[in-house]
Amino acid sequence: MEHQGLNLMDQALGFHSNMTQQPWPLCGRFVLVEDCVDTSGAFVLHHILKRSFTSRPSSAVIFLAFAHPINHYDRVLRKLGCNLSSQRDNGRFFFLDMLMLQCPVEGKPKHDGLATVFEKIERAISELHPENKKFVTVVIDDISCLEVAANGSSNDVLDFLHYCYTLTSENGYALVALNHQDIYSDGERPAFMLEIEYLADILVKVDPLATGLAKDVHGQVMVLNKETQKQQGISSIKVQNFHFKIKENNIEYFYPGTRT
């Protein structure tokens, strides 16, 4: 298992060096990643996906793919040193291909819509080995594609995310989702986006540099971690900001001004 070399992203997400001896830090938490057209935040999903396998000998991932097929993620994760095919063979990785999903139009039964998708998640979890049910992560790779599949019904998408949030929080699972924050041409943030942000326990915002393109810096990350000390009933918010550079086989994270 990986315990060494925790980077800034690991620290911001609450990972620690002895994760096998302590609870999975994302248990019962919702991680929302927001990016934009100019700067993709998909690498954060890849990072969490790899960590979920390498940090726990008994863990599982239910992956809802609305943006890319399995071979895309298999190729990307192999470069990061993680073999999704072997994880799937071991019963730790369930890939639900949603690329062709199209929900019924309004007024028609929604049996083949998002309710069926949620049933697939529940079915995949029920098929897991009991040991792997201790640390389950549900990943949605593109909320905006989910909205397209729901014929633009943001209410249906919000209901679906609420169901997923309840399922994961009540069972101590992790929920991770990616959304694009600049896809609305009018510049107004829909109410459902604000509600999703409110639901999130950890908000990861990926943006281009304010100063424009740079050779050695591909963008900036802001991680807002809402931490709660349940024993004392005290909640606090930790905010961390840092830059990143995407390389062939890894991602470099560093504080602003530490690169020449």
N, C-alpha and C positions, 0 to 999 in steps of 0.2 A: 504494500500500500504506500501511496505517496504521503510523506509527512514533511518533506523538506522544501525549502525554496518558496514559501508562501509570498505572493506578490501583493501589490496594493489592492487589486481587485478582490483577492481572497480576504484580505483584512477588512475591506469595506463591507463585504457580504457577511462577515462574522465567522469565517472559517478560522480554525486554529490548528496548531501543529500536532496535537494529539487527538484528532477527530475520532479515532477508533475507541478512545476511552471516554468520550463525552458525546452527548446527543448530537445528531446531525443538525447543524445550526439553522437549516431552512425548514425544519419540521414545523408543520402547522402555519407556515408563512407563505405569503403571496409576493413574488418578485415580479415587478412590472418593468420591462425594458422599453424605453421610448427612444426612437431614432428619427432620422429624417432622410430625404432622398439623397442628399449630398454625402451623408455619413451613415453607413449601415451599422446597426448594433447587434447584428447576428452573431458576432464573435462572443458576445456575452452569453448567449444561449449555448454556444459550443463549449465555452469555459465551464459553465455550470454542469452541462451534460457530462463532460469528462470527469469533473470532480465527483459527481454523484457515483460514478463507477470506481474511480481509483481511491476514494477515501473510505469506502465501506465495502467489506466483503459480502455483505448481505443487503443489497439495495436493488431497486428496479426503477425503470423509467417508462412511462406511457407517453409516447410522442405523437401529437396530432399535427400532421404536416399539411398545411394549406398552401405553402409557398414553393416547396421543392420536393422532388422524389427522394427515395431512400438512397440511391446511388450518390446523390449530391452530398448528403450528410456523412455517408460512409467514407467518401473520398476526403472530406474536410477533417473528420475526426481521425482518420489514419495518419494524416500529417501531424496531428497533435499527439500521436502515440496511443490512440484508443481505437480498438477494433469493434465496431458495432455489430458486425456479423457474428463474431464469437459471443458477444453479450446476448444477442438474440437467440443463438443456439443454446445458451445457458439459461434461457428463460428469464433474463433480467431486462430485456429491451423489447417493448411492444411498439411497433411502428404502424400507426393508423393513417393510411393514405387518404387524405381528404381533398385532393386536387380536383377531383371530378364531382365533388359534392355540390348539389344544387337543391336548395330547399323549395318546397311547393310555394306557389304564388299565394297572395293573401286571400283568405276565404276558403282555402282548400285544406284538407287534413294535413297535419304536419308530422305524420308518422315517420316520413323519410327525411325529416329535417333535423334541427339541432337536438331535439329530444332523443332521436335515434343515436346521434353522436355521443350524447351523455351516457346512453345505455351501453355503448361500446366501451367507454372508459370503465364503467362499473364491471362489465364482463371481463375486461382485461385484468383488472385488479383481482377479481374473484379467481382467476386462473393462475395467479402467482403462487409460488411456493410460500407456505406460511412464514418461513424465515425471511423472505424477501419483502413481505408486507410491512416490515418494521420501518423501512425507509423508502417510501415511494415518492417519485417526483413526476408530476404531470406537466408536460411542456406543450404550449401552443405557439407555433412558430410565426403566426401572423394574424393578429386580430382583425386587421383591415380586410384580409381575404375572407375571414369568417363572416364579416359584414356583407361582403359581396355575395357569398354563398347563401346568405339569409335574405337576398333580394333587397339589400339596403336597410333592413329593419334593425335599427340600433337597439330597440327595445328587446327583440329576440336575442340579440347578442348579449345584452346586459343580463337578461334572465339566465342565459346559459352560463355566463361567467359567475353569476351568483351561485348557481348550482355547483359549479366546480369549486368555488371558494368554500362553500359550506362542506362539501365532501372532503376536501383536503384539510381544512382547519379542524374539523371535528375528529378526524382520524389521525392527525399528526403528520399528514403528508405535506409535500411542498407543491406549490403551483407556480409555474414560471411562464410568462407570456410576453410576446414582443408586439409592439404597436408603433405605427408611424404617426408622428405628431404634426406633420405638415402636409397631409394629403387633402385638406379641405381648402379650396381655392379662396373662399371668402375670408379666411383668416380667423374665423370664430371657432372656439373650442366647444364642441358639442357637450351637452350636459352629461352624456354617458361617459365621455372621456374623463371628465372631472370626477365622476363617481367611481370610475375604475381606479383613478389615482388615489382616491380616498380609501378604497378597499386595500390598496397595496400596503404591505408591511415594509417593503423595500422598493424604492423607485430608483431606477438607473437610467439617467438621461445621457444619450450619446449625441454630441453635436460637433460640427466642424469648428475649427479654430476661429475665434472672433477676428483674428488678423489675416485670415485667408489661408490658402494652401501653403504647406511647408514640406520640405523634402524629408525631414527626419521626424515629423510629428503629423500623424494622420487625423487627429481629432482630440476632443476633450470629453471627460466623463465626470458626471456629478452623481454621487450615490447618496441617497437620503434614506437612512436606516432608522425606522421607528422601533426603538427597543423598549420592551416592557419588563420590569421586574415584578413578576406576578406575586411574589411573597409580600412585597411592600406596596403593591398596587401603584408603583411609580412608573411613568412612561417618559421617555426622553427621545430626542431626535438627534442623530449624529449625521453630519454632512461632510463628505470628503470629495475633494476635487483633484483630478490628476489628468495627465495626458497619456496617449497611447500611440504605439506604432505597430502595425500589422506586418509580421514577417512571414516567411514561407512556412515555418514549422512552429511558431509560437507568437505570442503577443507580448510586447514590452510595455510596462506601465511605469510612469515616472512623474514626479512632481514638476509643475511649471518652473522653468528657469534652471533646471538641473541638466539640461542638454545644451551643448555648445553648437 
